[in-house]
Amino acid sequence: MNSKSDKISILLWIFVLFIIGIFSYLYTINSHLKQYSTYHNSIAKLEILNKNLDNFLLKKSNFINYDNINKDIKEFEVNIEILNSTNTKNNFNKKYLIYLKKVKNDFAKKANIIEHFKSTNAQLVDSFHYLYDLNYAISESKTIPKDKIKLINQLYLHIIKYYINSTIDIREIKKNLLYLKDYIKDKPSLEIEFFVNHALVNLKYISNFENITKFSSIDTLETNIIQLHHFIDKDYKNKHEEETKIVILIFVFILLTLFVLIFSYKKSLKIKAELFGFKTAIENSYNSVIMTDTDSNIVYVNDVAQKETGYSKDELMGQNPRILNSGLNDEQFYLDMHNKINNGEKWEGVFINKRKDDSLYHEKVSIMPIFIDDKLVNYLAIKLNITDYIEEKEKVEYMAYHDYLTKLPNRLNIENYLENRLKVAKRQNTKIAILFIDLDRFKGINDTLGHSVGDELLIEVASRLKQSLRKSDMLSRFGGDEFVVVIDGMDDNYSAAYVCEKILKLFALPIQTKQHQLNITLSIGISIFPDDAQNSTKLFKYADIAMYKAKNAGKNTYRHYKIELSKDVHNRFNMEQALKYGMDNDEFYMVYQPQYTLSDKTILGLEALVRWESKSLGFVGPDKFIPVCEDVGYIIDLGLFIFKQACIDFLIFSKISTTLETISINISAIQLYQNKFIDNIIDIIDEVGIQTQSIMIEITETHIMKNVIYSMNILQKLKKLGFKISIDDFGTGHSSLSYLKKFPISELKIDKSFVDNLPTDKDDVSIVKAILAISSSMEYINVAEGIENIEQEKFLQENDCKIGQGYYFSKPLKKDNLINFFNS
């Protein structure tokens, strides 16, 4: 009875579905037919609108009202959207979309041509206005010959006529324009040059304008709209013919489906019996068993699975197995698993899962798809808890790669780490430093106080070394009292030395063990990749050799494998220490080099230069200590000292020399980009009482071009405050004249390197002449540095260089010596 009821229910459901399907289809057909008139009207509108677009492109006028064409384009787009709606796409096949796409593409091209048409027409109108202004200005000019004015007036009229009637001979117009272009080469005239250039542009615009209007000859939009219209007419007819056929096919399909369902029902009874036997087997398994349907929803769990996961059966049923996901297996792991089981293959792997109480456990899992009559019906997962095995394995692996005492990576670990980092460093072109650290006299402590104290000491040493390193640095106990550090991602060799200094400083304090206070020192050897070696074996070896050099040097120090680098690093540190002492003890002083007119030797300005006489290093040149000051941050304080002292001394000098106008003060890029730079120098000016107009701020060309926008803003602010701006070492950088002319520059200084070989070196002669020409055209003051003989001075004077500076006139002088120079 139940069996019959089930069959009847199935048949009833099939019948209901059949009726629903028939009515749904008929409703769809009817809706499509109702919407046909809308599609037909839209396409008809497109045909009319396309005619309007074509008519617009045939116009040629200076004053076109674009409102109507814009309205037509908008209406065209609206009708395209109607034809491109979701309902339309669903009602027609791909061929309709192809036709519609052609219409859309052709319309987009035509719309672009129209926009180009409007843009070109607007440019042409504006250009004629500007050409008229130029022609008028030339007509009023008192300097241009009358015959040229007459020729230009004729050219202006001919160009207008050519625009109105393109049959005018353009060759004669171009010929006269080229004649004027040759004329201004001998007799430069900006007005004629602007007219010629703009007239040529106008001719190009007119030519472009004519080309645009020829678009209609190759336009296919009308053809594609007609094809689209024919298509929907044909589709409308076909719908009626297909309706009867499809209804018959649906009816036959429903009957076949009914037979299939009856057959499937019989088979399901057989499968039910098989599944009952399978269920009995897995319920008595020692493994955790979970079964899901094809949508990965849990449909069965055995008692072991409930015990392992901490969830009850009711909590798991219907859930996705990802409820157990801990997030510790990566996405690729799950992607590989799904790819395999989706291909009908068995997959095996290890999950790190999470119980209901959030505790983690490891499971070795086999997942297999279950097929019945070649149809996927379920996924079966059989799982074994291997947490104890994994934890033991991890413990063994940890001990294999870590030191048992300090828990640091051991020798094998850091060797593998360095091998991997070297590959990355080679690709990224970065440096890696190896620090080989050995405890000085550790054996004596071990032998005297015992191994337990030695172990305590090693643990504390490891802790202190960690404090001195970045998280990205690798610290290892290499063996015994030897430690190794890998410093990754270095840009220069000095970084390793800084780390060594930091480590040695940290170990200047005694180490307290349980019963003893121990003073310990370290000897450190440094090797650098790629400078010293390309592979890990040699890098470790060379760092070890360098460490013994440190021990031979008296211990409690460090040495590089290359002795030259070690000396260089030590000299750098010595200079840093000496700089600090020099700034605190007034070792810096100022000298001033006069800037004079080459014509009559009148001193117009002074360049302020800083010098350093170090107590420990002796005289150090600015080219040596200025870069170090910039690196370590001393340049800010030193720069303020230079600025203030130069201002004070200038007031004294200006009372002695009546011709003195400016004091030139060099400013570092670091100073220039400091937030409080302008505030600081204004405070000094207010304190000293000097006029900003007397100060020439010197900035090197290379520095201002590193950050053009920021430099321009700062220099503009300085200019508004009254300062003069000088570009030092001009010609040595790569500045763009388009940027240079935007800077508020008062002066260009020709670098000494270009003056040294004047007037014998042809290249330097050409460069200097070019710089002087730029200065003249942009109305900059030009100053030549490094004049050392009369031949250089004479050449510069003959080529219209106004101001010079160099040993030939005077070397840089201290304040008292300069006062005597003024009075001599």
Secondary structure, DSSP 8 states (H G I E B T S, - for coil): -HHHHHHHHHHHHHHHHHHHHHHHHHHHHHHHHHHHHHHHHHHHHHHHHHHHHHHHHT---SS---HHHHHHHHHHHHHHHHHTSHHHHHHS-HHHHHHHHHHHHHHHHHHHHHHHHHHHHHHHHHHHHHHHHHHHHHHH-SSS-HHHHHHHHHHHHHHHHHHH-TTS-HHHHHHHHHHHHHHHHHS--HHHHHHHHHHHHHHHHHHHHHHHGGGGGG--HHHHHHHHHHHHHHHHHHHHHHHHHHHHHHHHHHHHHHHHHHHHHHHHHHHHHHHHHHHHHHHT-SSEEEEE-TTS-EEEE-HHHHHHH---HHHHTT--GGGGB-S-S-HHHHHHHHHHHHTT--EEEEEEEE-TTS-EEEEEEEEEEEEETTEEEEEEEEEEE-HHHHHHHHHHHHHHHB-TTT--B-HHHHHHHHHHHHHHHHHHT-EEEEEEEEETTHHHHHHHH-HHHHHHHHHHHHHHHHHTS-TTSEEEEEETTEEEEEEEEESSTHHHHHHHHHHHHHTTS-EE-SS-EE---EEEEEEEETTT-SSHHHHHHHHHHHHHHHHHTTSSEEEESSHHHHHHHHHHHHHHHHHHHHHHTT-EEEEEEEEEETTT--EEEEEEEEEEEETTTEEE-HHHHHHHHHHHTTHHHHHHHHHHHHHHHHHHHHHH-TT--EEEEE--HHHHTSTTHHHHHHHHHHHHT--GGGEEEEEEHHHHHHTHHHHHHHHHHHHHTT-EEEEEEETSS---HHHHTTS---EEEE-HHHHTTTTT-HHHHHHHHHHHHHHHHTT-EEEE----SHHHHHHHHHTT--EE-STTT---B-HHHHHHHHH-
